Amino acid sequence: MCVADWMKMEDTYFKNVNMQNTCGLWRELNLEGLREQLAGKGSAYHVVMHIIELKQPTQLKVLLFLSNWWF
Protein backbone atom coordinates (compact mmCIF):
# COMPACT_ATOMS: atom_id res chain seq x y z
CA MET A 1 0.00 0.00 0.00
CA CYS A 2 1.43 3.38 -0.96
CA VAL A 3 1.47 6.41 1.32
CA ALA A 4 -1.40 8.12 -0.54
CA ASP A 5 -3.61 5.04 -0.13
CA TRP A 6 -2.74 4.83 3.56
CA MET A 7 -3.63 8.51 4.07
CA LYS A 8 -6.98 8.04 2.28
CA MET A 9 -7.73 5.02 4.43
CA GLU A 10 -6.85 6.93 7.61
CA ASP A 11 -9.00 9.92 6.63
CA THR A 12 -11.92 7.64 5.73
CA TYR A 13 -11.66 5.86 9.07
CA PHE A 14 -11.53 9.18 10.91
CA LYS A 15 -14.63 10.48 9.10
CA ASN A 16 -16.56 7.23 9.67
CA VAL A 17 -15.76 7.16 13.36
CA ASN A 18 -16.51 10.89 13.44
CA MET A 19 -16.48 10.83 17.22
CA GLN A 20 -20.05 9.47 17.19
CA ASN A 21 -19.86 7.46 20.40
CA THR A 22 -18.40 10.32 22.41
CA CYS A 23 -20.94 13.13 21.91
CA GLY A 24 -22.02 13.07 25.55
CA LEU A 25 -18.43 13.36 26.74
CA TRP A 26 -17.76 16.33 24.47
CA ARG A 27 -20.88 17.95 25.94
CA GLU A 28 -19.71 17.30 29.51
CA LEU A 29 -16.38 18.95 28.68
CA ASN A 30 -18.30 21.90 27.23
CA LEU A 31 -16.71 21.25 23.82
CA GLU A 32 -19.74 20.22 21.75
CA GLY A 33 -19.34 23.16 19.36
CA LEU A 34 -15.71 22.31 18.82
CA ARG A 35 -16.60 18.65 18.18
CA GLU A 36 -18.96 19.78 15.42
CA GLN A 37 -16.24 21.96 13.89
CA LEU A 38 -13.71 19.12 13.97
CA ALA A 39 -16.22 16.65 12.53
CA GLY A 40 -16.71 18.98 9.56
CA LYS A 41 -13.02 19.02 8.65
CA GLY A 42 -12.06 17.25 5.45
CA SER A 43 -9.11 15.26 6.78
CA ALA A 44 -7.19 14.31 9.91
CA TYR A 45 -4.57 16.87 8.88
CA HIS A 46 -7.14 19.69 8.98
CA VAL A 47 -8.37 18.50 12.38
CA VAL A 48 -4.83 18.64 13.76
CA MET A 49 -4.24 22.09 12.27
CA HIS A 50 -7.46 23.34 13.89
CA ILE A 51 -6.45 21.91 17.28
CA ILE A 52 -3.04 23.58 17.01
CA GLU A 53 -4.77 26.95 16.59
CA LEU A 54 -6.79 26.58 19.83
CA LYS A 55 -5.86 28.30 23.07
CA GLN A 56 -3.66 26.14 25.27
CA PRO A 57 -6.19 25.11 27.96
CA THR A 58 -8.72 23.98 25.31
CA GLN A 59 -5.98 22.41 23.23
CA LEU A 60 -4.83 20.34 26.21
CA LYS A 61 -8.37 19.23 27.01
CA VAL A 62 -8.97 18.11 23.43
CA LEU A 63 -5.63 16.35 23.06
CA LEU A 64 -6.00 14.45 26.32
CA PHE A 65 -9.57 13.50 25.47
CA LEU A 66 -8.69 12.30 21.96
CA SER A 67 -5.66 10.44 23.25
CA ASN A 68 -7.72 8.57 25.85
CA TRP A 69 -10.52 7.91 23.36
CA TRP A 70 -8.20 6.69 20.59
CA PHE A 71 -6.20 4.30 22.77
C-alpha positions as CSV (number, residue, x, y, z in Angstrom):
1,M,0.0,0.0,0.0
2,C,1.4,3.4,-1.0
3,V,1.5,6.4,1.3
4,A,-1.4,8.1,-0.5
5,D,-3.6,5.0,-0.1
6,W,-2.7,4.8,3.6
7,M,-3.6,8.5,4.1
8,K,-7.0,8.0,2.3
9,M,-7.7,5.0,4.4
10,E,-6.8,6.9,7.6
11,D,-9.0,9.9,6.6
12,T,-11.9,7.6,5.7
13,Y,-11.7,5.9,9.1
14,F,-11.5,9.2,10.9
15,K,-14.6,10.5,9.1
16,N,-16.6,7.2,9.7
17,V,-15.8,7.2,13.4
18,N,-16.5,10.9,13.4
19,M,-16.5,10.8,17.2
20,Q,-20.0,9.5,17.2
21,N,-19.9,7.5,20.4
22,T,-18.4,10.3,22.4
23,C,-20.9,13.1,21.9
24,G,-22.0,13.1,25.6
25,L,-18.4,13.4,26.7
26,W,-17.8,16.3,24.5
27,R,-20.9,18.0,25.9
28,E,-19.7,17.3,29.5
29,L,-16.4,19.0,28.7
30,N,-18.3,21.9,27.2
31,L,-16.7,21.2,23.8
32,E,-19.7,20.2,21.7
33,G,-19.3,23.2,19.4
34,L,-15.7,22.3,18.8
35,R,-16.6,18.6,18.2
36,E,-19.0,19.8,15.4
37,Q,-16.2,22.0,13.9
38,L,-13.7,19.1,14.0
39,A,-16.2,16.6,12.5
40,G,-16.7,19.0,9.6
41,K,-13.0,19.0,8.6
42,G,-12.1,17.2,5.4
43,S,-9.1,15.3,6.8
44,A,-7.2,14.3,9.9
45,Y,-4.6,16.9,8.9
46,H,-7.1,19.7,9.0
47,V,-8.4,18.5,12.4
48,V,-4.8,18.6,13.8
49,M,-4.2,22.1,12.3
50,H,-7.5,23.3,13.9
51,I,-6.4,21.9,17.3
52,I,-3.0,23.6,17.0
53,E,-4.8,27.0,16.6
54,L,-6.8,26.6,19.8
55,K,-5.9,28.3,23.1
56,Q,-3.7,26.1,25.3
57,P,-6.2,25.1,28.0
58,T,-8.7,24.0,25.3
59,Q,-6.0,22.4,23.2
60,L,-4.8,20.3,26.2
61,K,-8.4,19.2,27.0
62,V,-9.0,18.1,23.4
63,L,-5.6,16.3,23.1
64,L,-6.0,14.4,26.3
65,F,-9.6,13.5,25.5
66,L,-8.7,12.3,22.0
67,S,-5.7,10.4,23.3
68,N,-7.7,8.6,25.9
69,W,-10.5,7.9,23.4
70,W,-8.2,6.7,20.6
71,F,-6.2,4.3,22.8
